[in-house]
């Protein structure tokens, strides 16, 4: 265990740790010229004082959505005498209409935001502030799907354009879930007139180039060799082309090497870092799922623990569950928690979302197993998934409540 004095000594491994952070925006973003240009085209009208179209940006985690958007924002902020104003909002933190409005006001009229006004007051102040000198406000909502009252927020922001005579508001929404708009009220959806931009996952060669650039700035010379970089890039490509994941692995491998007083990062340390990173990523993801997806995933974990009704589909390693059985358990749990059970159509949509996130695997059984049905299995240990979800759904130290829902 290193002492405080050890921690204060200059690192033999790292040169600049901040460069390895997923929040670091490099001077040049590789392999994203087309996407950056797409964001710039949507912001350009605002720079000329015109109302822009809304833009929705989609893509899996670690595909550069936030980095590219922040890069464009930094470029815009360098332009003098523009009537456009930009607010970047992390919806993981500001997850309601009031909090988003308050964040926007704090960015541009900070003294007003501290006076304890309600949402209506914030709306009126924001509208008059925009109208007073024909401003164009661009609101960037990162992880927009996390906002609890998203319909209200979208209606409020788009309503400003109808209530003011000059100026306007444009929205840039960023989400990992391309289907999140299906949850919106038709009135909110009709208020949006938007472009869409999809970020594809990085391939192994692209990830290699990205992390190589970060290594040159973030590590001391000769600490990470080319073989290690290729190994991390290939592993991250298998995980879905997530550059953020590769940076997490790289950083953790460096920490392991430093803790062991190593002089370089080895493949062994990378393999250990991979296991740590995989665990952290998947359980961070689980904790941010919508409530009904959590209930569905919990149902899967509970049934996987017991082997399900049809134990012949357990091969000793993986447990395969019938879709109908999973839906029945989800329905029972939702009713026990006094939640409105979603229809089978929504259930199928939730399954698709969980599969897209890499949490489950499903496939059609074909004929011969109770007719034609869908089989589902968890891709992560059910015990750990249960622990994470029980804490989230039922709170700390509520084993009795969790047990009651397991038997629902």
VOBA-416508 format. One record per residue (C-alpha): residue in one letter; x negated, y, z. Coordinates in steps of 0.2 Angstrom, whole numbers, plus 2048, in hexadecimal, padded with zeros to 3 digits. Example, Ala and Ser with C-alpha at 12.3 -4.5 7.8 and 13.67 -1.06 7.14 Angstrom:
2
A7C27EA827;S7BC7FB824;
//
This chain:
408
X800800800;X7F88117FB;X7F681E808;X7FB830806;X7E8835802;X7E88287F5;X7F782F7EC;X7EF8417EC;X7E083A7E3;X7E083E7D0;X7E78307C6;X7DB8247BD;X7E981F7B2;X7F582D7AE;X7F083E7A6;X8018467A6;X80F83C7AD;X81D8487A7;X819844795;X820832798;X83083879F;X840835794;X844847798;X83484E790;X83785677F;X828855774;X823863768;X827857759;X83484A75A;X83083C74E;X83B833742;X84A83F746;X84884D739;X859848731;X862848741;X85A859747;X85F861737;X87185A739;X87286374A;X86A873743;X877874735;X885873742;X87D88174D;X87888C73E;X88A89473C;X88989974F;X8788A274C;X8818AC73F;X88F8B174A;X89B8A5742;X8A689774A;X89D887747;X8A5876746;X8A486A755;X89785C754;X89884B75C;X88784175E;X88882F760;X87A821763;X874815770;X86A81A77E;X85881F77A;X85B824768;X85683676A;X86783E76B;X86384977A;X85184D775;X856852764;X86485D76A;X859865777;X84C86876A;X85887275F;X85E87C76E;X84C881772;X84A886760;X85A890761;X854899771;X84589F768;X84F8A975B;X8528BB761;X8628C6760;X86E8B775C;X8808B8762;X8808A6766;X87F8A0778;X87C88E77C;X88088478C;X87987278E;X88386879A;X87E8577A1;X89084F7A4;X8888427AF;X8868507BC;X89485C7B6;X8A284F7B4;X8B28597B4;X8BA8687AB;X8B78737BA;X8A586E7BC;X8A18717A9;X8AA8827A9;X8A08877B8;X8908817B1;X89388B7A1;X89789B7AB;X8888987B6;X87D8987A7;X8838A87A0;X88C8B27AE;X8848AB7BE;X88B8B77CA;X89D8B37C5;X89A8A07C7;X8968A27DA;X8A68AB7DF;X8B189B7E1;X8BD89D7D3;X8C88907CC;X8C88887BA;X8D58957B3;X8CB8A47B9;X8BB89C7B2;X8C48997A1;X8CA8AB7A0;X8B98B27A5;X8B18A7798;X8BD8AC78A;X8BB8BF78E;X8A88BD78F;X8A88B577E;X8B48C2776;X8AC8D277D;X89E8D1770;X8A38C3764;X8978B676B;X8978A4765;X895898773;X88E88776F;X89287A77D;X88786A77D;X89085D787;X88384F78A;X88C83E78F;X89C84678B;X8A683678E;X8A18377A1;X8AD8467A4;X8BC8407AE;X8C884C7A7;X8C184D795;X8D285178D;X8D4860798;X8C2866795;X8C3864782;X8D486D781;X8CD87B78C;X8BE87E782;X8C787D771;X8D5888777;X8C9896779;X8C8898766;X8DB89A765;X8DB8A7774;X8CE8B376E;X8CD8BF75F;X8BA8BE75D;X8AC8B2760;X8AF8A0763;X8AA88F76B;X8A2880763;X89F86F76C;X89186376A;X896853772;X889845775;X88E833779;X887821779;X89981B775;X89F81E763;X8B1819768;X8B3825777;X8BF83176D;X8CC82376C;X8CF82777F;X8D383977B;X8E584077B;X8EB843769;X8EC85576C;X8DA857772;X8D584C763;X8DE857757;X8D686775E;X8C5860759;X8BF863747;X8AE85B748;X89F85473F;X897844745;X88583F746;X88082D74A;X86E82A751;X86881874B;X85D80E757;X84A810755;X84180174D;X8317F9754;X825804749;X82E81474E;X82D810761;X81B80C75F;X81781D757;X822826764;X81981E773;X80881F76C;X80A83276B;X81083277D;X801827783;X7F483377B;X7FB841786;X801837795;X7F382B799;X7E082D79B;X7D682778C;X7D4814789;X7E280F796;X7EF80878A;X7E97FF77B;X7F27FC76A;X7F77EA76F;X8007F077E;X8097FD774;X80E7F1767;X8157E5774;X81F7F377C;X8267F976B;X82B7E7766;X8347E4777;X83D7F5776;X8437F1765;X84A7E176B;X8537EB778;X85C7F576B;X84F802765;X85080C775;X841818776;X84581D787;X84480B78D;X83380A786;X82D81978F;X83481279F;X82A80279C;X81A80B798;X81B8167A7;X81F8087B3;X8117FE7AC;X80580C7AF;X80B80D7C1;X8087FA7C4;X7F67FC7BD;X7F380B7C8;X7FA8027D7;X7EE7F47D4;X7DF7FF7D1;X7DE7FA7BF;X7D48027B1;X7E17FF7A3;X7F37F97A0;X7F47E779C;X8017DC794;X8057D47A5;X8097E57AC;X8147E979E;X81D7D87A0;X8217DC7B2;X8267EE7AE;X8327E77A1;X83B7DD7AE;X83C7EC7B9;X8427F87AC;X84F7EB7A5;X8577EA7B6;X8577FD7B9;X85E8017A8;X86C7F47A8;X8727F87BA;X87180B7B7;X87C8077A8;X8897FD7B2;X88B80B7BF;X8908177B2;X89D80C7A9;X8B08127A9;X8BA80A7B7;X8C47FE7AC;X8B37F87A4;X8AC7F57B5;X8BB7EB7BA;X8BA7E17AB;X8A77DE7AD;X8AA7D97C0;X8B87CD7BA;X8AA7C57AF;X89E7C47BD;X8AA7BC7C9;X8B07AF7BC;X89E7AC7B7;X8997A97CA;X8A779B7CB;X8A47947BA;X8B67997B4;X8C478D7B2;X8BC7847A4;X8AC77D7AB;X8A877379C;X8A2783794;X8947857A0;X88477D79A;X87A7807AA;X8727907A4;X88079B79D;X89279B7A1;X89E79E793;X8AF7A5797;X8C07A678D;X8C57B7789;X8D77B478F;X8D17AE7A0;X8C67BE7A2;X8D57C979D;X8E07C07AA;X8D37C37B8;X8D17D57B2;X8E37D87B3;X8E57D07C4;X8D77DB7CB;X8DE7EB7C3;X8EF7E87CB;X8E77E47DC;X8DE7F57DB;X8EF7FD7D6;X8E88027C5;X8F28017B5;X8EC7F27AB;X8E67F679A;X8EE7ED78B;X8E57DF782;X8E17EB774;X8D77F6781;X8D07E6788;X8C87E1778;X8C17F3776;X8B97F2787;X8B17E1782;X8AA7E9773;X8A37F877D;X89B7EC78A;X8947E277B;X88D7F1773;X8857F6783;X87C7E5784;X8857DF794;X88F7D078C;X88F7C577D;X89F7BF775;X8A37B4766;X8B17AB75E;X8B2799763;X8B9792753;X8C5784753;X8C477675F;X8C377F770;X8D5783775;X8D8789763;X8CF79975D;X8C97A476B;X8BC7B0771;X8AE7AA77C;X8A57B6788;X8957B5792;X88C7C279D;X87A7C6797;X8747CB7A9;X8757C27BA;X8877C27C0;X8817C37D3;X8787D37D0;X8867DA7C5;X8927D67D3;X8887DF7E0;X8877EF7D6;X8997EF7D1;X89F7EA7E3;X8967F97EA;X89D8057DD;X8AF7FE7DC;X8B17FA7EF;X8A48047F8;X8977FF804;X89A7F1810;X8AA7EC809;X8A77D9807;X8B97D580C;X8C17E0800;X8B57D97F2;X8BA7C77F7;X8CC7CC7F6;X8CA7D27E4;X8C07C37DF;X8CE7B87E4;X8DB7C37DC;
//
